Every structure is written in C-alpha cells, then in structure tokens.
Amino acid sequence: MPIPYPLKTLLAAGALALLSTGHAVAEAPVAGPELRGTGDLGVIIERATGSVALVDTTQKTVLSHIEGFGDLSHASVKFTRDARHAFVFGRDGGLTRLDLLTGEIDGRIIQGGNSIGGAISQDGRFVAVGNYEPGGVKVFASDTMELVIDVPATYEKPDGTTDQAKVVGVVDVPGNIFVFSLFEAGEIWTLDMSTDEPELTKYRDVGSMPYDALITANGRYYIAGLFGEDGMALLDLWHPENGVQRILPDYGRGEERLPVYKMPHLEGWAMAGDQAFFPAVGRNEVLVADARDWSLTKRIEVHGQPIFVMSRPDERQVWVTFAHPLNDRVQVIDTQTHEVIKTLEPGESILHKEFTPRGEHIWISARDSNQVVVYDTRTFEVLATLPAESPSGIFFTNRAHRIGL
C-alpha cells in the first residue's frame, strides 16, 4: 500500500533528525499537577481532631488529613453534583466546604448552634442544613454559600405556647424539594425550592418524637422513625394528599425496651427486593418489612441494639453495627435466609461503614482503635487497615448521584 504524502513527509523529517544527531532524544515531560478524577475519592470524619481524611477507595489509601472543620462529634457529609466538593455539617453549627481535588477548605460558615446533617437539592444549587439549635432549616447557595432562606421550626405546644423544635432527617427528593422532621413537635415538613417563592407544607401529628428519617432510593417514600412510641411514620411523596401513614405500629407492643444508649440511624437503610430492613429501637433486633404494604414479616435476633443497618449494593447482604456497650462487632445477614452468616471484630467502638460503589469492599471505622478496616464482602478477608484519628462517618463520592444520600 503506498504511503500517503503527509505521512511520507513526517517520516522523512524524523529520519533527518536521527541522522543529524546520531540518536533519538526523548522530550522531557512538562511538570504539572497530578490529574485525578473524583469518582474513587471519599472522606472519613476524624472526630477527635476536627479533621477529615481524604481517601482513595481504589488504592485503599489515605491521601491526606485536613484540619479546620470544628466540632465533628456528630458530623455528616454531602457531595456536590459534580463530586468536586464535600459539604461537612458539624456539631458546632459549622458548614464547611472541602475541595476534594486540592485537599483544601474553600468555604466555612457558622450558620447555627448545633447541626447534625443536611442535604443538597436535585439540581445541585441548594444545600439545606438541619439545626438542633435554634431549631429549623437554613438553605444556602451551594456555589457562594450565601443564605437563601431561613425556616424556623416553630410549633405550637399543647398549652398554646410556641417553641422551636430540633430538626432531624433532612433529605432531598426529586423536584428540588427538601423533607425533614421536627423532633419535639411530631411533625414532618416539606420545603419546595423549585419556584422563586419557596413553599412550605406541614404534616402534623405524625407520631411521638421522630428521631431520624430516610428516603427510598426512588424518592417516593419518606419514613421517619419514632422514638416516643413503636412504629414509623410514612409519607408517600407521589401522593402527598394522602397525608402521613403509620406503619409497623404494633411490633413491640407489650414488650419492655432495653436502655437506649444511642439512637439508631435510618439513613443508609437496607432494601432487598420487596424487603426493607430496619433497626429496632431498644431491642436486639433487625426488623424486616414487606415494602409493598409495609407490614412486619420478620424479627431477626442480632448481637446488640442495631445502629446502622445497611444493604450491600447488590442487596444480597445486610451489614449491621451496634450501640454501646456491644459495639465491638459487625454482623452480616443473608437477605434470602435472614440468617446471620458472619460476625466480624474490626476493632473497638464500631459504628460507621460504607460500601464501595458496586459493593465489592466495605470500609469500617473502629473509633477507639484509631483505624479503618477494609473488607472483601465476598470472602470477608481484610484487605487494608488504615490509620485515622478517632474515625467515625465514612462517605464516598458516589453518594452525589443517589437520592437522599
């Protein structure tokens, strides 16, 4: 095949260069910043030092420890739409934005007295913060961190006076809507940010002391756990006109609860087909409900009082961590047989864990052992042990593209 003219010219020029020097000289690479995607990054809260560890989940390494986040004794993290930034919600009311590529804080404000979580809107424009003190939700622009709206959680008490409630269970749902619960008020509110004038809707008398909440992966069902009574409160966001429905109201009736040392967390709950797995409050049980009608179908006895009940992404396993004083174990439940198939001991004071996006690995914080242990979820082999200062919450960037996380 004849060589095209432009290629002949290029080859000839290369040959002349070799003849003139006698050898080929490799061109030195231009120095510059390391290129990196954010898809395999994550952060680990280091509560004792007010810092976070920036980690690479593919290489299973700690890239850096970043300080300056304030009180992280009960912190959570949300990622921006492009997974470039992480918003860290601190117990001191701090809202801190971390640039995951530079490893530096590029914004921090003290927006309240005590915040424990928040959410980012579907379009990524807004970040909402739920506050214990003074009570309420504040919404900020995610790019400038400027306040957009302040929604006090004011409610009427039985004696006719008003007060501010602690806000818990803030999640995002499709349509640029935030949903949250008011602990003392026993109410669920929605805040629609899709129009120029945000619209607030209140659902009252949902149950006693909603302590945390979750949203199903499709954004349809918002479910608040109730601390003051057995059962949960469910709001169907496809049919909000139906109001709040009570589910699982009788599962513990007539039984005495154990002392509750730590409230269970519902975020990161477990779904497996039509089954939903929940932590039972004040009992050493994981509850299984039929998600088609939300009826209780099974009570699985476990090592202690469950705190986090999380499903592996393929929904074949549920991993459970426990409250003090039995918080030195992790148990794995087979979602088909409902049997505990493995008990692991990653260290002391185990609470938080996070699956890699496709679930082949799980990272587990051992707070009092100052380490994070990475397991293979199929073989249960330890793949890595990483140093961290009193690690707690673990958050990977794939959360940026999941409703409610």
N, C-alpha and C positions, 0 to 999 in steps of 0.2 A: 504494500500500500504506500503510495507516495506521501511524503511528509508535507503538510501544509506550509505555505510560505512563512507565516509569522513564527511558527514553531522552529523552522529552519534557522531563521534569524536569531532566535533566542539561544538555540544550541550552539550556533557559531560564536556568539558573543561569549558564552560560557567557556568554550574551548580556548578562545584567545586569552581569556583571563587566566586560565590554568597554565597556558604556555608562557605567559609573561612573568608569572610568579614561581612557577615550578611546583606549586601545591595549592590546595584549596584552603581558604581561611574561613572558619565559622564565625558568623556575626554574633557579637555579644548581646545577650538579651537585655532589653530595657527594664531597669528596676521599676517596680511599682507596687501598689497594694495587692495583697492576695485576694483573688476573686473567690467568692463563696456565695452559694445560694442559702436561703433561709429554711428550706424545707426539712433539713435534718438537724435544726437547732432547737434548743429548749432552754428553760431556766429552772433552777432549783432554789427555793427560798431557804436562806440560811438565817434562821430566826434569831439566834443569839447575837449575831454581829450586825444585823440590819443590812445584810448584803445578799446578793444573789450570785449563784454560779451559772455561768453561761456554758452550755454543754453541746457537744456534737453527738447526736444519737447514733449515727452510722459508725463513727470511730470509737464510740463509747469512751469519750474523754471529756475532761473539764478544760475549756478554753481559757477561762479567766474567772476571777472572783471580783465582783463590782460592789463597792460600798456606797452608802449615802441614801438608803431607802427608808430610814427611820425605824419605827416600831413595826416589826414583821411577825409579831407573836400570833397573829391570825390573819395571814395575808393570802390574797388570791391574785391571779394574773389573767388578763385578756390580751389577745393579739389583734393588731390592726388587719384590715382586709388584705393588704399586700404582704403580711407576715414580716414586715420590716421592723416594727416596733412592738414592744410589750408594755402594756399599762399595768402597773403594780399598785394594788389597793392595800394601804397599810392601816394598822390598828390606831395609829395616831391621827387619822384623817388625811393622811398624805395620799396624793395621786401622783405617781411618778412614771414618766415615760422613758423607756430604755431603747436605745438604738442597738439592735442585735448585730448589725454589721460592724459598727465602730466599737461596740462594747462600752458605750458611754451613756450616761444620763443626759437627755436633751430637753428635759422639762420636768418641773416638780412644783406642786402647789399643796398647801394645807387647806383643804376645802371643807372640813368638818372636824368634829371632835373624836369620832370613833367610827371608822368604816370597815366593813368586813367583805365587801365584794361589789361587783358591778357587771356591766355588760356593754357590748358595742353593737350599734344598730346594724341592720341588714346591709345598708349601703355604705357602712363604714364611717359616716360623717359624725356620729354622736357617740360619746361614751357616758354612760349613766353610772352613778355611784350611789349605793345604798348606805345610809348612815344610821348608826345607833344613837349618836348624839350629834346634833339636837334632835334627830329623827327626821326622816324624809329622804327624797331623792334629788340629787343635783345632776343636771345634764350639761356636758361640756362639748365644745367642738373638738374633734379628735386631732385636727391639724394645729390649731392655735392654743388649745386648752383654755379657751375663754368660756365663761359661763353662758349657757343658752337659756336655761330655765331652772328655777328652784321650786320644788314641790314639797312643802312641809307635810309631814304625816300627821295632821291634826285630826283627832277623832273625839267623839262625844262619849263620856263615861256615863255609867248608869245613873249617877246623881245629877246629871245635867251639865257638869263642868266639862271642859275640854282639856286635852293633854296631847303630847307628841308621842307617837309610837316608834319603837325600833323597827327599821325596815330590813327584811331578810328576803332571800330567794329572788334576787333581781336577775331576770333573764331577758334575752332578746327573742322576738318572734318575727316571722315574716310580716312585711308591711311597715317596717320601721316602728315597731311597737315594743315597748318595754312592759313587763309584767312583774309585780312584786307583792310581797305580803307584809302586813302590819302585825307585829307580834302581840302586843297588848290589846289591840283593837279587834283582833279576829276578823280581819278584812283582807281582801285581795283587790288591788287596783291595777288598771291598765293605763298606760300613757302613750297615746298615739302621736308620734313625731313626724307623720307623713305630710302634714299640712303646715301652713305658715303659723296657724294658731294651734298649738298642741292641745289635744283633747284628753281629758281625764275621766275615766269611768270607774265607779266604786261598787264592789260586791261586798255586802255586809253579812255578818252572822255566818261566817263560813266554818266556824269551829273554834275551839279554845286553843290559843297560843300557837299559831303556825310558826314553826321554828326554822324551816328551810323548805326549799321547793326545787322542782325540776321541770324540764320541758321535754316532751318526747322528741325524737330525732327529726320528725317531720313538722314540728312546730304546732301540732294540733292540741295536745293535752298539757295543761299546766297543773301540776299536782303538788299541793302543799302538805307536808307532814304536820301533825298536830301533837304538841307536847302535853297540852292540858287534858287530853282525852284520847282514847283509842280511835284509830281511823285516820283518814286523809280527806282532803278537800280537792275536788277535781273541777277545773274549768275547761270546757270544750271551746276552744277559740275558733273553731269552724262554725259553732252555733252558740255564740255568747248570749244570745237572747234566752237561752235555757237556764242561765244562772249557774251557780256552783252546786255540784252534786257531791254528796258524801259517799265515800267508798270504804270498804273494809271496816265498818263501824263496830263490829262485834268480835273481832278476832281475839281480844284479850279480856273480854268481859268476865268478871268474877275471879280473875287471877291477880295475884299481888305482884306488882313490879319489883324488880331489884333496884337498889340505889343507882341513879344515873350519874356517872362521873363525867361523861362528855356526850353532847348531843350528837346523834347520827347526822351524817351528811347525805343528802339525796342527789346532789349533782354527781354525774358520772354513774348513775344507777345502771342496772343491768336489764337488758332485753334479750330474749332468745325466742325468736318466732313470735308466738302469741303469749309468751310468758313474760311477766315482769317480776323482778326480784328486788325486795325492799329490806332495809334493816328494821328490825322490830325495836321499839323504844322500851328500854328497861327489861329486855328479855334476851336470852342467849339463843336467838333465833333469826334466821333469814326467812322472810315471808315470800311466797310465790302466789301471784295473782294471774288470772286469765284476763289478758288485756282486751279481750273482746267485750266483756261485760264487767270487768274489774271485781270479780268475785275471788275470794280466797280459796286456793286449791291445795296449798301445801305449807307446812311449817317445818323448816329444816333446822335441826339442832346443831349448833356450832360451838366453837371453843369459848366464846365470851359474848359480850354485847357488841354487835356489829356497828362500825362507824362508817366505813366505805364498802359498798357492795358494787363491784364494777365488772362489766362483761368484757371479755376479750372481743376484739372487733368481729371475729367470725361467729360469735355467740355460742361457742361450744363449751366455754368455761366461764365461771364466775369466781372472781378473786375477792376475798373478804379480809379486812383488817378490823381490829378490836379496840375497845376502850380500856383504859387503866382499870384494874391492875393486871389484866390479862392481855396486855398489848405487846407481847413478845413473839407472836405467831402470825402467820398468814395461812389461810386455808383456801383450797381450791375446790369448787363444787362442779361436778359434771351436770350440765344443764339438761341432759336427757334422763339420767338416772336419779338426779337430785342427791347423789352420794358425795360425801367429802372424799376426794381422791388423793389429796396431798396436803400435808401440813409442813410448812417451812419455818425456819428460825433465822431470819436475816440479821438479827441484832436486837438491841434494846429500844423500846418505845417506837413501835412500828405503827404508823397511821397511813401515810400517803403513798400513792403508787400511780404509775402512768404507763400505759401500753405504747409501744411504738405504733406508727400509723396503721400497719397491717397486722399487728399483734404477735409478731414472732418473738418479741422480747418484752419484758416488763421491768421497769425501774422502781425500786422500793426504798423509801427513806427509813433509815434506822437512826432516829434523832439522837438518842443518848449514846450511840456507838460512833457518832460523827462520821457516818458513811452512807453511801447509796450503793445498793447491791443490784446488779443486773442479772436477770434470769432468762434462760431459754424457756418459753412457755410450753414447749412440747416435751422436752427432756427434763426440765426443772434443774438443769445444770447452771451453776454460777459462771457467768461469762466475764464479769468485771466487778471490782469493788473500788469505788471512787471516794476520795476524801472530801468531806464537806463539814462546815461548822453548824452543828445542830440542824440538820436539814429537815424540812417539812414538805410543803407542797412542791410537786413536780408538774411542769406544764410544757408540752411540746407544741410547736407551731402549727401542726395540722388542726389544732382547735380553731384556728382562724376561719376555717371553712365548714364548721359544724354549728348548727343551730343550738343556742343555749350554752355553748362552751367557749 
